[in-house]
Amino acid sequence: MSYPQKQSVQSANTVRIDSQVAATLRYIRGSMEAASSIAVPGSAGSAMGIVGLLAAVLSSTAGLREHWLGIWLLAAAVAASLGIALKARPSSLRGLRLSGTPVRKFALCLIPSMFAGAVMTAVHWSAGNLHAIPGTWLLLYGCALVAASVPTTGTLAVMGGLFISLGLLALVLPDNLQTLMLGTGFGGLHLLFGLLIGRADHGR
Amino acid sequence: MYERVRLGIMSALAVREQLTFNELKELFEVSDGNLSAHARKLEEARYLTCTKSFEDRRPQSVYRLTSLGRTALNRYLDHVEAVIKATRRR
């Protein structure tokens, strides 16, 4: 008669083994997330650089020059999509996706400057102040990169600093050099740093 | 390694090439003595390496996961996954 009673007490106090193991797994994942800096794949930078170079070539081609703003906006959308897709790829480790805290930190660092860039583009465009748009883009993208270097890699801060320098220069240069500045930044710097980061990752 | 803090140290070093003593202390909110003891155990097991240097005239210990440590962590994760799969099958 005592057996069923004993069994019920035991089942009430027993911790299911899978719940303990799941808690351990959650702890491991939490430790990884808290410690992880986000990997910035070199391939993302290179791909974005190629898109930037293509945009520079297209927007300096006769007949397309007057559509430079549309070309660069389209290039920005394509480059951002490519960057996100290539960035998401290596951020899984044994099926434990590196999401949550590090990604949130990265987004919070990147988004404010990008948002400011979008607002300033609209402001410049509506005021007919088109010559200030490339400098604003380069400047604010540089600020976004410097901020995003905190949860990622210091290399992004160097790249951001160069974008800021280009942006400041673009703001004082004549209109005919703006495409060159955009191509140097969004094409050349992305490609160069993409290759550098890729090489560093490969050597690890 | 199966102790909570030790497992945390190993997991953190699995995603970061290296972490300093202070970074680990901040991450796991443990005392200096506690962290030293856990790190030493892992060093003795050859799961970690510790490089001591000076930065701004202050001593700094930098920890890295060894390949033996990474293998042990992977084996442990495999074991954890197997247990979860086995209990879910029931």
Interface residues (C-beta under 8 A of the other chain):
Chain A: R16 I17 D18 V21 A22 T24 L25 Y27 I28 R29 S31 M32 A34 A35 S36 S37 L93 R94 L98 R204
Chain B: R4 L7 G8 I9 S11 A12 L13 A14 V15 R16 E17 L19 E23 L27 F28 N74 L77 V80 V83 I84 T87 R88
